[in-house]
Structures are given as structure tokens and as C-alpha cells.
């Protein structure tokens, strides 16, 4: 069991984004109301036990609603807007890639740096040429995931096992979505700052934004209102990371482990739409953010640095978004898309793995995204 919990929130407070009538934000309200029917169908088909949908633009939220249940086993608990969700792979862009880009911005790293310059042990078995940018674009040649048995002894041994991995293909030759690559990015953060990705992202991202319900290793108050996932070791996972590799890394990893709420993610999305600024605080420079969310062609689509744009992973986006849109999904049923051209963000957070691990929400989330984009008045 994970025994270390996220510290109490800092003195920086955020009331979050205000709610506003859809029409006042340039939406056709009647079209946006179609989301209720889409979600109802998904609940009826057993694609998830529940979800929270949050849609906003122009600095405000037009649609924020909970649906269904936070958990159905061992007892039924209704979903609430403040439910805490396991972000799964949304961890990659929101915590890890953003932290890396902050290090790039302040000159501690360059995207063209070879990872082995900063972590010499990583050079084993032909990985000398892999760069920081390769890891962010999932074109390092690293395997998507190494064996779970590599993580069972200890977090230290797990990282040593990753250092020893060979490449599957040469760097820059193939897009291959890799959890391992982002595990290495988190290790790079630790090597350069002396802080793990949890500590660094709290200090430089989530605390300054007042995202007090966001972070790794949720404290008990957040665990109590977390959405349940699956059963592990005879108990329901609630407020503990579902991803088994992140779990064995102590709950703090570059590829998974972050927890958040819809309203906190809305603040993060608005910061991105604002070009890196929120409530008078500069989180990241505009130029750095544009570099991060710009288009990079890879072997099977278009990616940003840590973000998806248009690839085989984009079915959760939907139609009607501009080429500037960027986002990401998570295995637990979480989706975030941001479109600077439409001044739009779409957040869909579900517990699709609860209770039996059989839910499926990517297409459903895509339909919600399509409705949100189409609801904007032309």
C-alpha cells in the first residue's frame, strides 16, 4: 500500500473558472445539451459507471456536470463534480512534459541534448543517440512497456532495469508510444533538479495555479472522494494509481500517477489557452508553449512535445477542431483537448475501468468533443 500522501495544499488558492450561460460564451446552448443524451447512452451501454464533463471557452465554463456513479462496488456512490480521478497518461503532458519544458525554458536542458549526457547509465545497449526531444515525441525507439517483473524488486532497481533496455528501432525512425520514455523523462527531472516529478510539478505548476486537488499520492481527503477503478490485492483501488508500473515505482512516475478534478484541469486548460499565464501569474513562456504544442510529423501522424495532435490515439478528440488543437487521453477513461483557435477546452473524466475493467469511452469522448466544437456559433 502506498503510504506517502500529498501534502496539504499551499496558501495559494484558486476559486477555479466561473460558470456562465453557454450562449454568453458563443455556444448554441441547445446543441451543447446533446451531451446529456450522449452520456446517457454510454451509461446505458455500460461503457462506464460515471463521468464528469467540463467544457469552456472565453475564460469561463459553459458545461460542468457529473453523471452516474463515482463507484458501484462495494457500495453505490453518486458522481460529483469534485470527484478526484486517476489521470493515467494525462500525467505525461500535464506533469512530466510541462516540467521538462520548464527546464528547457530556463536553460537546464535542450531538446537536442542526448539523454546520456545527463544520465550516463542510459547509454547502455545502443541508446547513446536518444535525445530529450525523441522521448517527448515517442520516437526514441524504446519499447512501449518493459516487463512488469522489472518493477517488482524496488523503484531503484526498476530504473536500473530501464537503463539496461535495448532499443526496438533506431531513434527518429518510428513513432512508438512509450511509457518507458516518460519514465526516463521523470528520471531526467530528478537528475537535473534534485526533485522528483511530483515535487517539481507541485512547486512550479499546480501550486502556483491553485490546483489544490491535483498531484501525485493524494492525501486522505482527496482519496475519500476519488473515483474507484479496479480491485487489487483484495481491495478496491481508490486514490491509488491504477497503472501497475507507476504503482511499483511508489506512485510517482513520468507516465502515470497524477490525480486531478475536472475543475482543476479547467484551470490548467485555461492557462494553456492564455499562452502560459493564469490569474496574473506567468507559468510558462508563450514561445515555450508554442514550441510544445506545435506540430511535429512522426511516422504515423502529428504530435506535439508530450501532446497528441492527430494520430491513431486521437479518436477521443472528435471532429471540428483546428490543426492547432492538442490533447491527450488516459487508460482510466480520461480525456483533455484544448484548441487555441476555437478558444475551447473539452474535459471528459470517467471511471471506465470500474468495476470490471471492461468499459470503453474513447469514441464517446470523441462524440462529446464533436458536439462541443459544433456548438460554437459560426
ABEGO torsion letter per residue (X at the ends): XBABBBBBBBABBBAEBBBBBAAAAGBBAAAAAAAAAAAAAAAAAGABABBBBBBBBGGBBABBBBBEBABAOABBBBBBAABBBBAEAAAAAAAAAAAAAAAAAAGABBAABBAAAABAAAABGGAAABBAAAAAAGAAGBBABBBAAAAAABAAAAAAAAAABBBABBBGABBBBBAAAAAAAAAAAAAAAGBBAAAAAAAAAAAAAGBAABEBGBBAAAAAABBBBBBBGGBBBBGBBABAAAAAAGGBBAABGBBBBAAAAAAAAAAAAAGGBBGGBBABBAAAAAAAABBBBBAAEBBBBGBBABBAAAAAAEBGBBAABBBBBBAAGBBBBBBAAAGBBBBBBBBAAOAAGABBAAAAAAAAAAAAAAABBX
